[in-house]
Amino acid sequence: MLKIREWRADDAEAISALYRELNKEEKYMAGETAALQNLPENIQEQGNIGLFVIDNGESLVGFAAVIGHKFEKIRHRAMVMIGILKDYQNQGYGKKLLERIDEWAAKNGVFRLELTVTAKNRAAMILFDRAGYRVEGMRRAAVMIDHERIDEFYMARLLPVWKARLNGN
């Protein structure tokens, strides 16, 4: 049975394996999987990062990361990344990971969640749109994959301020 849980220090090797698998499968994830490779170390150094994994009992099959900011003026926002292996997509796990991100955000005084998604990654755009993320801008030819210029959308979602523990924000 699949379980969504917070990462543990002993997941580092499994996260690296997931990173390699996502890179093989997901051509249009842009830089998200590269950022995943060093997340365990960054969590220990920075401390304002939430990392959740989908565990099938034998391996990790998906992740969600939410990366907060230290600086006072932008402490209310965080960057979101999600990756799920193809065999586990379209089963509600993306939605559940986004719910865990919302919980993390509320506990950490974050009420603005941001992400980028390539124009070719329609499945991700649909997932984020259904979760309340809206396109705020487009960066033309922002990503190069196999010599193809691909646009990237900047999306964000505002949580109700009353859900976030504001820490003076």
N, C-alpha and C positions, 0 to 999 in steps of 0.2 A: 504494500500500500504506500502511496506517495504521501510525503509529509513536508509541509513548508515550515521551516524553522530558521532561527538565527544561525549564522555561521559559527563554527568553533575553530579554535586554533589548529586542531588536528585535521581540518578540512583543506589545508593549504594545497596538498598534493591533488586532491580531488577537484579543487577549483581550477588548478592548472590544466588538468585533463579536460574539464568542461570547456575551458577557454580554447584549447586546441580543437575540440570537436565543433564548437560554435563557429570557429574560424573556417573550418572545412565546409560546414553546412550553410552558413548565413552570409552570403556574398554582400548583401546590402546593409549590414549593421554598422558600417563605417568604423569609427574608432572605439565603439563601446567595448568590444572584446579585448582590445589592447589595454584599455584601462583596467579591466577585470584582472589581468595578470598580476598586478602589483597591489590590488586592493587589500589583501590581508595585512601587508606591511604598513600600508597607509592608514588603516584603521587603528593599528597600535600606535602610530606616530601622531595622528591627527585627532582621533577620538570622536569626531563629530560625523561619523559615517555609519550608516546602517547597512548591513549586508545580510540578505535572506537567501536561502537556497531551497530548491526542491530536491528532496532526497528520496530515491526509490528503494532504499535499503541496501543497495549494492554500489550505487554511484550517484553523483549529483547530475540532475538533468535540466536544471534551470537556476537562474539567480535573479535577484533584484538588488540594486544598490541605490542608496540615496546619500548624496555627499553634500554636507552642509558647509557653511562658511564660518570663519572665525571673526571676520571684520564686522564691527558693530552695525554699520549702515546696511549690510547685506546679510546679516545673520538670520533674517526671516525667510530666506530662500535657500533652495537646495536643488542640485542636479540629480536627475533620475536616469537609471540605466536598467534595462531588462534584457535577458536572453533566455530562450527556452529551446531545447532541442526539438527538431521537427516532429518526432514521434510523440511528443507530449504537448504540442500546440493544439489550439481549438478544443480544449477540454476544461476551460475555466481557470487554469492556473495563472495566466497573465492577470486576470481580474483579481484573483486572490493575492497575488504579489503586490499589486497596486494598493489593495486594501491594507496590507502590512506596511507599505510605505506611508500611507495616510496616518496610520497609528503612530509610527515613528515620528513623523513630522509634528503631529499634535503634541507629543510628549517632549519634543525638543524645541518648541517655540517657532516652528517653521510653518508658514501659511502660503508660501508661493513655491510650487514645484515646477521645475523646468526640464526640458529634454530636447534633443534633436533627433530627427528621423529622416532618412533619405526618401526622396519622392518615389523611389522604386519599391519601398517596403510598405506596401498597401496594408498588409495584415496588421502591422504595428500601428499604422495611422488609424485604422478602424478601432483597434483596441483602445488606444489613447483617447480618441474622440468619444467613444462610449463611456469612458471613465471621466469625462468632463474636461479634458485637455483641449485647448483651442490653439489654432495656428496664429501666431503673432507676427510671423515674418518668414521670408524665404531667402536663402542665400543661394544665388544662382551659381552653378558649376562649383559648388563647395567641396565636392568629393570626387576623386578620380578612382574609378574601379575598372580595370582592364582597358585603360585608355579611353574610357567613356566619362564624359562630364555629367555629373549627377547633381541635381538640385537637392538642397537640404532644408527641411522645414524646422523652424524653431517653434515649439509648442510649450504652453504653460497652463497650469491649473491653480486657481486660488481656492484654498480651503477657507471655510468660514473662520474669521478671526477668533471667534469665541471658542473654537475647538483647540486652538493652539495655546499652550502655556507660554505666555509672551516674554518672559525673562526681561522685562523692561522695554520690549519693542512696542 
